[in-house]
Structure formats: C-alpha cells, structure tokens
Amino acid sequence: MEILFAGGLLFAISILAGLVFTVIGTFFGHIILFDSIFLAVISGLVANKVLHIHPAFSLLIGIAVLLFLFWVQNTRYGFWIVGGLLSFLWALFFSVIAYSATHKDMIWTYVVLGLGFVVMMLLHLKAKDSTDL
C-alpha cells in the first residue's frame, strides 16, 4: 500500500512540477501569450466576483479578452502600446517586491523598476520576433 501511495504522490508532484515549468516557460518564452491569458483570467474573475455576472458569461468575457489582447499585441501599434504598458506594470510589480524586500529602500526600488522594464520589453520583443513570419 505504501508503494502505491508513494507512486501516486510522485505522480502528483511530477504533474505539479510540469505545470509550474510550463507556466514559467510560457512567461519567458512567449510573454505575449502569457499576458493575454493572465489578463483574460483576471477579467473573467473580476466579471464574476466583482460585477456578479453569471459564470458562463464571465467565461465568454475571458475568452473575448484573450483573443482581443492576443490580436492587438500582434499588430504594429498595439504591440508597442500594450507591450509597453504591460512591461511597465510587470516592472512595477517587481519594484514593489524589491521595495518590500529591501525595507523600503527607494534606490533598489528604482533600479529594479528600470531593469524590470528593460527586461520585460526585451521579452516582449523576443516574443514579437518569434511570431513574425
């Protein structure tokens, strides 16, 4: 019985690790798709939990946001507008973490904000180059 439990536990850990690495790989490999999925999930949850829209309609809203953002980020001007805005938001997220981790040191906060923006823009540019045919 212990062998069966250990095998099942190992299988569950393997699936969880695979999902985590898939999310990380999508984040670094194709940030445009990751941003679209992330914002689609958030918009569906906000529609359901905050606006009290039926879950089926919330799912449709999430799918529409996913398709719209993915399409917009693959256009010339939409890429720069949405990609730049999302790069700034990711950099802001990283700088808030740095602000908290360094006990409110503003120098680290601004350095992480700047570097985070540059790194995220480079990830967006890499993803844009990989989708250009």
C-alpha positions in Angstrom: 0.0 0.0 0.0 2.9 2.3 0.8 4.3 1.8 -2.7 1.1 2.7 -4.3 0.8 5.9 -2.2 4.4 6.8 -2.9 3.9 6.2 -6.7 0.7 8.4 -6.6 2.5 11.1 -4.7 5.4 11.1 -7.1 3.0 11.3 -10.0 1.1 14.2 -8.4 4.4 16.0 -7.7 5.5 15.4 -11.3 2.3 16.8 -12.7 2.6 19.9 -10.5 6.2 20.5 -11.4 5.3 20.1 -15.1 2.6 22.7 -14.8 4.9 25.1 -12.9 7.6 24.8 -15.5 5.1 25.2 -18.3 3.9 28.5 -16.8 7.5 29.7 -16.3 8.4 28.6 -19.8 5.4 30.5 -21.3 6.3 33.6 -19.3 9.9 33.6 -20.6 9.3 32.1 -24.0 6.1 33.8 -25.1 5.2 36.7 -22.8 2.6 38.0 -25.3 0.5 34.8 -24.9 1.2 34.8 -21.1 0.0 38.4 -20.7 -3.1 37.6 -22.8 -4.0 34.5 -20.7 -3.2 36.2 -17.4 -5.4 39.3 -18.2 -8.2 37.1 -19.6 -8.3 35.1 -16.4 -8.3 38.2 -14.3 -11.1 39.8 -16.4 -13.2 36.7 -16.1 -12.7 36.6 -12.3 -13.5 40.3 -11.9 -16.6 39.9 -14.1 -17.8 37.0 -11.9 -16.8 38.0 -8.4 -17.0 41.8 -8.5 -19.6 42.5 -11.2 -21.6 39.4 -10.3 -22.0 38.3 -13.9 -23.0 34.7 -14.5 -20.0 32.3 -14.7 -20.8 31.3 -18.3 -20.8 34.9 -19.4 -17.7 35.5 -17.4 -16.0 32.7 -19.3 -17.1 34.3 -22.5 -15.7 37.6 -21.4 -12.4 36.0 -20.5 -12.2 34.3 -23.9 -13.0 37.5 -25.7 -10.3 39.4 -23.7 -7.8 36.7 -24.5 -8.5 36.8 -28.2 -8.6 40.6 -28.3 -5.4 41.1 -26.4 -3.5 38.5 -28.4 -4.7 40.0 -31.6 -3.9 43.6 -30.5 -0.4 42.6 -29.3 0.3 41.1 -32.7 -0.4 44.4 -34.6 2.2 47.0 -35.1 0.9 49.8 -32.9 -0.9 47.6 -30.5 2.3 45.7 -29.7 4.1 48.9 -28.6 1.1 50.3 -26.7 0.0 47.1 -24.9 3.5 45.6 -24.7 4.9 48.8 -23.2 2.1 49.2 -20.7 2.3 45.6 -19.6 6.1 45.8 -19.4 5.7 48.8 -17.1 3.1 47.0 -15.0 5.4 44.0 -14.6 8.3 46.2 -13.7 6.1 48.0 -11.2 5.2 44.6 -9.7 8.8 43.7 -9.4 9.7 47.0 -7.9 7.0 46.6 -5.2 8.6 43.3 -4.3 12.0 45.0 -4.1 10.6 47.8 -2.0 9.2 45.3 0.4 12.2 43.0 0.5 14.7 45.9 1.0 12.9 47.5 3.8 11.6 50.5 1.8 14.9 51.3 0.1 14.0 53.6 -2.8 17.3 53.2 -4.7 16.7 49.5 -5.1 13.1 50.1 -5.9 14.0 52.5 -8.8 16.8 50.2 -10.0 14.5 47.2 -10.1 11.8 49.3 -11.8 14.2 50.3 -14.6 15.8 46.9 -15.0 12.4 45.2 -14.9 11.1 47.4 -17.6 14.1 46.8 -19.8 13.9 43.0 -19.3 10.2 42.8 -19.8 10.4 44.9 -23.0 13.2 42.6 -24.3 11.0 39.6 -23.5 8.1 41.2 -25.4 10.4 42.0 -28.4 11.7 38.4 -28.3 8.2 37.1 -28.4 7.2 39.5 -31.2 10.2 38.4 -33.2 9.2 34.7 -32.7 5.7 35.4 -34.0 6.8 37.3 -37.1 6.7 35.1 -40.2 
